[in-house]
Every structure is written in structure tokens, then in C-alpha cells.
Amino acid sequence: MGTSAIIMMIIAMVTVWGGLGAAMLHLRKHPDEERAPRPLR
């Protein structure tokens, strides 16, 4: 595998995992209120 292929692979991995991490942080700060389970009475 050439140097350019390794660099492109690293960029793609950082993009995918960075997007996943950003989505997780966003959902943690702003949970979906409509789908949150309601407390039992």
C-alpha cells in the first residue's frame, strides 16, 4: 500500500469516526424527547 493510500485511509477513518463521535455528543446533549420512555405510574 502506497503512502497516498494510507493517508487517504486515515482521512476517511477520521471522518467516519469523528462524525460518529460528534453525533453521540449531540444526542447526549440534546436527547430526543419524543422517544424518551415515560415514567410508570
N, CA, C and O atoms as a Maestro MAE file, in Angstrom:
{
 s_m_m2io_version
 :::
 2.0.0
}

f_m_ct {
 s_m_title
 :::
 protein
 m_atom[164] {
  # First column is atom index #
  i_m_mmod_type
  r_m_x_coord
  r_m_y_coord
  r_m_z_coord
  i_m_residue_number
  s_m_chain_name
  s_m_pdb_residue_name
  s_m_pdb_atom_name
  i_m_atomic_number
  :::
  1 25 0.850 -1.168 0.000 1 A "MET " " N  " 7
  2 3 0.000 0.000 0.000 1 A "MET " " CA " 6
  3 2 0.897 1.233 0.000 1 A "MET " " C  " 6
  4 15 1.843 1.345 0.779 1 A "MET " " O  " 8
  5 25 0.568 2.139 -0.888 2 A "GLY " " N  " 7
  6 3 1.374 3.342 -1.015 2 A "GLY " " CA " 6
  7 2 1.068 4.376 0.060 2 A "GLY " " C  " 6
  8 15 0.082 4.279 0.790 2 A "GLY " " O  " 8
  9 25 1.944 5.362 0.129 3 A "THR " " N  " 7
  10 3 1.793 6.414 1.132 3 A "THR " " CA " 6
  11 2 0.499 7.196 0.934 3 A "THR " " C  " 6
  12 15 -0.191 7.516 1.902 3 A "THR " " O  " 8
  13 25 0.173 7.501 -0.308 4 A "SER " " N  " 7
  14 3 -1.053 8.266 -0.559 4 A "SER " " CA " 6
  15 2 -2.293 7.469 -0.172 4 A "SER " " C  " 6
  16 15 -3.267 8.044 0.314 4 A "SER " " O  " 8
  17 25 -2.273 6.160 -0.379 5 A "ALA " " N  " 7
  18 3 -3.412 5.323 0.005 5 A "ALA " " CA " 6
  19 2 -3.573 5.283 1.521 5 A "ALA " " C  " 6
  20 15 -4.695 5.305 2.028 5 A "ALA " " O  " 8
  21 25 -2.474 5.225 2.235 6 A "ILE " " N  " 7
  22 3 -2.531 5.209 3.701 6 A "ILE " " CA " 6
  23 2 -3.072 6.539 4.223 6 A "ILE " " C  " 6
  24 15 -3.882 6.561 5.150 6 A "ILE " " O  " 8
  25 25 -2.627 7.641 3.633 7 A "ILE " " N  " 7
  26 3 -3.107 8.959 4.055 7 A "ILE " " CA " 6
  27 2 -4.605 9.086 3.791 7 A "ILE " " C  " 6
  28 15 -5.339 9.586 4.643 7 A "ILE " " O  " 8
  29 25 -5.066 8.641 2.624 8 A "MET " " N  " 7
  30 3 -6.495 8.701 2.314 8 A "MET " " CA " 6
  31 2 -7.302 7.808 3.250 8 A "MET " " C  " 6
  32 15 -8.410 8.172 3.643 8 A "MET " " O  " 8
  33 25 -6.764 6.640 3.613 9 A "MET " " N  " 7
  34 3 -7.447 5.746 4.540 9 A "MET " " CA " 6
  35 2 -7.581 6.398 5.914 9 A "MET " " C  " 6
  36 15 -8.634 6.302 6.544 9 A "MET " " O  " 8
  37 25 -6.530 7.055 6.377 10 A "ILE " " N  " 7
  38 3 -6.570 7.732 7.680 10 A "ILE " " CA " 6
  39 2 -7.578 8.874 7.654 10 A "ILE " " C  " 6
  40 15 -8.327 9.058 8.613 10 A "ILE " " O  " 8
  41 25 -7.606 9.639 6.572 11 A "ILE " " N  " 7
  42 3 -8.571 10.735 6.456 11 A "ILE " " CA " 6
  43 2 -9.998 10.194 6.478 11 A "ILE " " C  " 6
  44 15 -10.864 10.764 7.141 11 A "ILE " " O  " 8
  45 25 -10.248 9.106 5.766 12 A "ALA " " N  " 7
  46 3 -11.588 8.517 5.743 12 A "ALA " " CA " 6
  47 2 -11.984 7.995 7.118 12 A "ALA " " C  " 6
  48 15 -13.126 8.175 7.539 12 A "ALA " " O  " 8
  49 25 -11.055 7.349 7.824 13 A "MET " " N  " 7
  50 3 -11.361 6.818 9.149 13 A "MET " " CA " 6
  51 2 -11.650 7.940 10.136 13 A "MET " " C  " 6
  52 15 -12.575 7.834 10.941 13 A "MET " " O  " 8
  53 25 -10.869 9.012 10.081 14 A "VAL " " N  " 7
  54 3 -11.096 10.146 10.985 14 A "VAL " " CA " 6
  55 2 -12.443 10.796 10.681 14 A "VAL " " C  " 6
  56 15 -13.149 11.213 11.599 14 A "VAL " " O  " 8
  57 25 -12.803 10.887 9.408 15 A "THR " " N  " 7
  58 3 -14.088 11.475 9.036 15 A "THR " " CA " 6
  59 2 -15.246 10.643 9.572 15 A "THR " " C  " 6
  60 15 -16.183 11.187 10.156 15 A "THR " " O  " 8
  61 25 -15.190 9.328 9.376 16 A "VAL " " N  " 7
  62 3 -16.283 8.454 9.820 16 A "VAL " " CA " 6
  63 2 -16.378 8.433 11.331 16 A "VAL " " C  " 6
  64 15 -17.453 8.668 11.885 16 A "VAL " " O  " 8
  65 25 -15.270 8.154 12.012 17 A "TRP " " N  " 7
  66 3 -15.306 8.055 13.475 17 A "TRP " " CA " 6
  67 2 -15.541 9.411 14.127 17 A "TRP " " C  " 6
  68 15 -16.179 9.486 15.177 17 A "TRP " " O  " 8
  69 25 -15.038 10.478 13.526 18 A "GLY " " N  " 7
  70 3 -15.290 11.815 14.060 18 A "GLY " " CA " 6
  71 2 -16.758 12.195 13.942 18 A "GLY " " C  " 6
  72 15 -17.323 12.803 14.851 18 A "GLY " " O  " 8
  73 25 -17.370 11.839 12.831 19 A "GLY " " N  " 7
  74 3 -18.802 12.090 12.672 19 A "GLY " " CA " 6
  75 2 -19.631 11.288 13.653 19 A "GLY " " C  " 6
  76 15 -20.616 11.790 14.194 19 A "GLY " " O  " 8
  77 25 -19.240 10.048 13.886 20 A "LEU " " N  " 7
  78 3 -19.944 9.219 14.866 20 A "LEU " " CA " 6
  79 2 -19.820 9.816 16.259 20 A "LEU " " C  " 6
  80 15 -20.803 9.888 16.996 20 A "LEU " " O  " 8
  81 25 -18.628 10.240 16.619 21 A "GLY " " N  " 7
  82 3 -18.422 10.854 17.932 21 A "GLY " " CA " 6
  83 2 -19.200 12.151 18.084 21 A "GLY " " C  " 6
  84 15 -19.771 12.415 19.141 21 A "GLY " " O  " 8
  85 25 -19.224 12.964 17.031 22 A "ALA " " N  " 7
  86 3 -19.979 14.220 17.086 22 A "ALA " " CA " 6
  87 2 -21.472 13.951 17.230 22 A "ALA " " C  " 6
  88 15 -22.162 14.662 17.960 22 A "ALA " " O  " 8
  89 25 -21.974 12.931 16.541 23 A "ALA " " N  " 7
  90 3 -23.391 12.588 16.659 23 A "ALA " " CA " 6
  91 2 -23.721 12.102 18.062 23 A "ALA " " C  " 6
  92 15 -24.771 12.443 18.607 23 A "ALA " " O  " 8
  93 25 -22.833 11.310 18.648 24 A "MET " " N  " 7
  94 3 -23.072 10.819 20.007 24 A "MET " " CA " 6
  95 2 -23.077 11.970 21.008 24 A "MET " " C  " 6
  96 15 -23.923 12.006 21.901 24 A "MET " " O  " 8
  97 25 -22.151 12.903 20.871 25 A "LEU " " N  " 7
  98 3 -22.125 14.056 21.770 25 A "LEU " " CA " 6
  99 2 -23.373 14.921 21.607 25 A "LEU " " C  " 6
  100 15 -23.929 15.413 22.589 25 A "LEU " " O  " 8
  101 25 -23.804 15.101 20.372 26 A "HIS " " N  " 7
  102 3 -25.002 15.901 20.133 26 A "HIS " " CA " 6
  103 2 -26.226 15.235 20.749 26 A "HIS " " C  " 6
  104 15 -27.048 15.912 21.366 26 A "HIS " " O  " 8
  105 25 -26.363 13.915 20.591 27 A "LEU " " N  " 7
  106 3 -27.512 13.220 21.173 27 A "LEU " " CA " 6
  107 2 -27.453 13.215 22.690 27 A "LEU " " C  " 6
  108 15 -28.493 13.235 23.348 27 A "LEU " " O  " 8
  109 25 -26.270 13.191 23.246 28 A "ARG " " N  " 7
  110 3 -26.152 13.221 24.708 28 A "ARG " " CA " 6
  111 2 -26.588 14.583 25.253 28 A "ARG " " C  " 6
  112 15 -27.222 14.657 26.306 28 A "ARG " " O  " 8
  113 25 -26.249 15.655 24.540 29 A "LYS " " N  " 7
  114 3 -26.618 16.999 24.995 29 A "LYS " " CA " 6
  115 2 -28.064 17.341 24.665 29 A "LYS " " C  " 6
  116 15 -28.697 18.098 25.402 29 A "LYS " " O  " 8
  117 25 -28.601 16.800 23.572 30 A "HIS " " N  " 7
  118 3 -29.959 17.107 23.113 30 A "HIS " " CA " 6
  119 2 -30.703 15.800 22.849 30 A "HIS " " C  " 6
  120 15 -30.869 15.416 21.692 30 A "HIS " " O  " 8
  121 25 -31.151 15.112 23.893 31 A "PRO " " N  " 7
  122 3 -31.846 13.833 23.662 31 A "PRO " " CA " 6
  123 2 -33.187 14.051 22.969 31 A "PRO " " C  " 6
  124 15 -33.792 15.117 23.071 31 A "PRO " " O  " 8
  125 25 -33.628 13.032 22.272 32 A "ASP " " N  " 7
  126 3 -34.901 13.075 21.569 32 A "ASP " " CA " 6
  127 2 -36.021 12.907 22.590 32 A "ASP " " C  " 6
  128 15 -36.242 11.810 23.104 32 A "ASP " " O  " 8
  129 25 -36.726 13.995 22.879 33 A "GLU " " N  " 7
  130 3 -37.745 13.986 23.932 33 A "GLU " " CA " 6
  131 2 -38.946 13.125 23.558 33 A "GLU " " C  " 6
  132 15 -39.555 12.516 24.437 33 A "GLU " " O  " 8
  133 25 -39.302 13.061 22.280 34 A "GLU " " N  " 7
  134 3 -40.489 12.317 21.872 34 A "GLU " " CA " 6
  135 2 -40.328 10.816 22.087 34 A "GLU " " C  " 6
  136 15 -41.308 10.132 22.380 34 A "GLU " " O  " 8
  137 25 -39.137 10.300 21.951 35 A "ARG " " N  " 7
  138 3 -38.911 8.866 22.066 35 A "ARG " " CA " 6
  139 2 -38.422 8.445 23.445 35 A "ARG " " C  " 6
  140 15 -38.164 7.266 23.683 35 A "ARG " " O  " 8
  141 25 -38.297 9.399 24.342 36 A "ALA " " N  " 7
  142 3 -37.844 9.068 25.692 36 A "ALA " " CA " 6
  143 2 -38.943 8.278 26.404 36 A "ALA " " C  " 6
  144 15 -40.121 8.617 26.290 36 A "ALA " " O  " 8
  145 25 -38.568 7.238 27.132 37 A "PRO " " N  " 7
  146 3 -39.595 6.450 27.828 37 A "PRO " " CA " 6
  147 2 -40.267 7.270 28.924 37 A "PRO " " C  " 6
  148 15 -39.616 8.035 29.635 37 A "PRO " " O  " 8
  149 25 -41.562 7.097 29.045 38 A "ARG " " N  " 7
  150 3 -42.322 7.815 30.070 38 A "ARG " " CA " 6
  151 2 -42.287 7.029 31.372 38 A "ARG " " C  " 6
  152 15 -42.316 5.798 31.350 38 A "ARG " " O  " 8
  153 25 -42.227 7.716 32.498 39 A "PRO " " N  " 7
  154 3 -42.191 7.001 33.781 39 A "PRO " " CA " 6
  155 2 -43.517 6.292 34.048 39 A "PRO " " C  " 6
  156 15 -44.586 6.800 33.709 39 A "PRO " " O  " 8
  157 25 -43.431 5.116 34.661 40 A "LEU " " N  " 7
  158 3 -44.627 4.358 35.009 40 A "LEU " " CA " 6
  159 2 -45.287 4.961 36.235 40 A "LEU " " C  " 6
  160 15 -44.598 5.457 37.127 40 A "LEU " " O  " 8
  161 25 -46.604 4.926 36.293 41 A "ARG " " N  " 7
  162 3 -47.335 5.482 37.441 41 A "ARG " " CA " 6
  163 2 -47.888 4.383 38.292 41 A "ARG " " C  " 6
  164 15 -48.534 4.652 39.305 41 A "ARG " " O  " 8
  :::
 }
 m_bond[163] {
  # First column is bond index #
  i_m_from
  i_m_to
  i_m_order
  :::
  1 1 2 1
  2 2 3 1
  3 3 4 2
  4 3 5 1
  5 5 6 1
  6 6 7 1
  7 7 8 2
  8 7 9 1
  9 9 10 1
  10 10 11 1
  11 11 12 2
  12 11 13 1
  13 13 14 1
  14 14 15 1
  15 15 16 2
  16 15 17 1
  17 17 18 1
  18 18 19 1
  19 19 20 2
  20 19 21 1
  21 21 22 1
  22 22 23 1
  23 23 24 2
  24 23 25 1
  25 25 26 1
  26 26 27 1
  27 27 28 2
  28 27 29 1
  29 29 30 1
  30 30 31 1
  31 31 32 2
  32 31 33 1
  33 33 34 1
  34 34 35 1
  35 35 36 2
  36 35 37 1
  37 37 38 1
  38 38 39 1
  39 39 40 2
  40 39 41 1
  41 41 42 1
  42 42 43 1
  43 43 44 2
  44 43 45 1
  45 45 46 1
  46 46 47 1
  47 47 48 2
  48 47 49 1
  49 49 50 1
  50 50 51 1
  51 51 52 2
  52 51 53 1
  53 53 54 1
  54 54 55 1
  55 55 56 2
  56 55 57 1
  57 57 58 1
  58 58 59 1
  59 59 60 2
  60 59 61 1
  61 61 62 1
  62 62 63 1
  63 63 64 2
  64 63 65 1
  65 65 66 1
  66 66 67 1
  67 67 68 2
  68 67 69 1
  69 69 70 1
  70 70 71 1
  71 71 72 2
  72 71 73 1
  73 73 74 1
  74 74 75 1
  75 75 76 2
  76 75 77 1
  77 77 78 1
  78 78 79 1
  79 79 80 2
  80 79 81 1
  81 81 82 1
  82 82 83 1
  83 83 84 2
  84 83 85 1
  85 85 86 1
  86 86 87 1
  87 87 88 2
  88 87 89 1
  89 89 90 1
  90 90 91 1
  91 91 92 2
  92 91 93 1
  93 93 94 1
  94 94 95 1
  95 95 96 2
  96 95 97 1
  97 97 98 1
  98 98 99 1
  99 99 100 2
  100 99 101 1
  101 101 102 1
  102 102 103 1
  103 103 104 2
  104 103 105 1
  105 105 106 1
  106 106 107 1
  107 107 108 2
  108 107 109 1
  109 109 110 1
  110 110 111 1
  111 111 112 2
  112 111 113 1
  113 113 114 1
  114 114 115 1
  115 115 116 2
  116 115 117 1
  117 117 118 1
  118 118 119 1
  119 119 120 2
  120 119 121 1
  121 121 122 1
  122 122 123 1
  123 123 124 2
  124 123 125 1
  125 125 126 1
  126 126 127 1
  127 127 128 2
  128 127 129 1
  129 129 130 1
  130 130 131 1
  131 131 132 2
  132 131 133 1
  133 133 134 1
  134 134 135 1
  135 135 136 2
  136 135 137 1
  137 137 138 1
  138 138 139 1
  139 139 140 2
  140 139 141 1
  141 141 142 1
  142 142 143 1
  143 143 144 2
  144 143 145 1
  145 145 146 1
  146 146 147 1
  147 147 148 2
  148 147 149 1
  149 149 150 1
  150 150 151 1
  151 151 152 2
  152 151 153 1
  153 153 154 1
  154 154 155 1
  155 155 156 2
  156 155 157 1
  157 157 158 1
  158 158 159 1
  159 159 160 2
  160 159 161 1
  161 161 162 1
  162 162 163 1
  163 163 164 2
  :::
 }
}
